[in-house]
C-alpha cells in the first residue's frame, strides 16, 4: 500500500513536469512564430525533449535513450556553433549536454551493471551522484536561484512603471524569464532523480 502511494505521487509529479515542460515548449514555439528567434527554437526543442523524457511510462523500450541522446548531441553541436555569436549561447550548450547526459547515462549505467554482474568482479557502486551530475546539480541550482531572483526583481515597483510605459513589453520579458526558470527547475528535478 505504501509503495503504491509513493509510486502514485512520483507518477503525478512526473506528469506535472511533463505538463510544465510542454507548456514552456509551446510558449517558445509561439515566440519563434512571432519573432523568428533561434534561441526560442532551441528552448522549444529543449522543453519538448524534457517533456518526453519526463513521461513516467516505459514506452518504446530502448529506442528513447539513443534517439533523445542523438537529438541533444546535435543540439549541443548547434549551440557550440552559435557560441561564435556570443557567450549567451553557453547556457544552451550546457543544457543540451545535460539532456544528452540525462538520456544516455541510465542506459550506460544499465550496461555497466550488466557487465559487472557478468564478470562478477565489478567494484561496488559509489555512494552519491557522479562528479558530472553533481556539477550539473550545482549549476542548475544556481541558475534557478538567480533566475528566481531576477523574476522577483522584475515584478517590483520599478518593473510596474516600465510595464505602464511600454504596454505588453515587460509582460513578455517576464513570461520568457518564467519559461526559462521553469525549464531550469525541470532540469534540476530530472538531475535529482538520476
N, C-alpha and C positions, 0 to 999 in steps of 0.2 A: 504494500500500500504506500509506504513512504517513498519507495523507488519510483512508483508511477507518478506521484505528486511532483517529485523532483524532475522527472523527465517531461512532465506537462509544463512546468514553469520554464525549463530550458527550451522546450519547443516554442512556447509563447514568446519568450524573449528573442529567439531566433527569427520568428515570423515578424516581430516588431522591427528588428534590424533590417529584414528584407524590405518591409514597407517603407521605412525611413530612407534606405538607400535608393529604392525605386523612385520615390517621390523626388529625392535630390537629383537623380538622373534625368527625370522628366523635366525638372526645372532647368537643368543645364542644357538639355536639348532645346527647350524654348528659347534660352539665351542664344544658342547657336543660330536658330532660325531668325531671330530678330537682329542680331548684331554680327553674325558670322564669325564669332570668336573661336580661335583654335584652342585656347585654354579651356573654354567651356566645353568643347568637344572632347578634350582629354578627360575633363572631370566627369562628363556623361558616361564615357567608356568605363572609367573607374567606378562610378556609382552603380552602374548596372552590373558590372563584374562582381562588385561586393555583394549586391543583392543576390546574384546567382550563387555565389559561394556560401552565403548565409542560409540558404534553403536547407532546413533540417532533414529533408527526406534523402534517403540513399538512392537517388535516381541515377540511372545510367552506368552504374558500376564504375569502371576505371577510366571512362572517357573524359570526365570533368577535369581531373588534375592536369593531364597533358594539354588539353585544349586551352584551359584558362592560363596555364603556365606559358604556353606559346603566345597567347594574346598579350599577356602582360610583359613578356620579354620583348615583344615587338613594340609595345607602348614605351618601354624603358629605352629602347633604341631611338624612338622618335623623340622622347624627352631629352636624351643625350644630344641629339642633333639640334634641338631647339635651344640648348644651353648657349649656343653661339649668339643668340639674340638677347641674352641677359640671364643673370643668376636666378631670377624669379622662377625659372623652369626647374630649378634644382629640387623643389618640393615634389613636382610631378615625377621626376626621376626616382626620388626616394619612394614615393607612393607606388609607382609601377614595380619597382624591385621588391617592395614589401608584399605586394599582391602576388608576384611570382613566387616569393618565398612561402607565402601562406598556401598557395596552390600546390606547390611541389614538395614542401617539407614533409607533410604527413605521408605521402606516397614513398618518399625516400626513407623515412623512419620505419615504415612497414616493411620495406625490402631489407633494411638493415637488421630489423628484428628477426625476420625470416632467415636471413643468412646466419645470424648469431645462433639461432635455435638449431640450424642445420649443422653448424660446426661444433656447437656446444662449448666454444671457447671464447665467446664474446664477453667483453667487460661488462660489469654491472652498469645499469642505467644511471646517468648522472642525475643528482637531485637538483631541481631547479631548471630554469629555461637556459637554452644555449646562449652563448655570448651575443650572437646576432639578434636573436629575438629580444634579449634584454636591452640591447642598444636601441632597437626599434621601439620597444615599450617606452623607454625614456624620451625618445624623440617625439612620439605621438602624445605622451602625457604633457610635455612642454608645449607642443603645438595646440593641444586642446585648451590648456590653461591660458596661453597667450591669445588664442582666438576668442575665448570666452570673455577675457578682459577687454579686448578690442570691441566686441559686440556690445558689452555693457557700456563702455565709454561712448560708443556711437549713439546710444539711446539716451544720453544725458541731456541737460538743458541746452548745451551748445548744438547738439545734434538736432534738437527740435527746431531751433532757429534756422538751421541750414535747410531742413525739410520744408519750412514755410517759404524760404527764399526760392527754392527750386522744387516745386511740387513733383513728387514721384521719384526724383533722382536719388535722394537719400534712402528711400524705401527699397529701391532696387539694390543699392550697395549693401544694405543690411540683410536683404534676402541672400545675396551672394555670400556674405560672411557667415550667415546661419547655415547655408548649404555646405560650405567648406567645413564648418565646425561639426556638423552632423556627420560628414564623411570621416573626419578625424576621430570622432568618438566611436564610429563604427569600426574603424581600423584598430583603435585601441581595444575595443571589445573582442574583436577577432584575434588579436595577438594574445590577449589574456586567456583565451580558450585553447591555445596551442598546447 
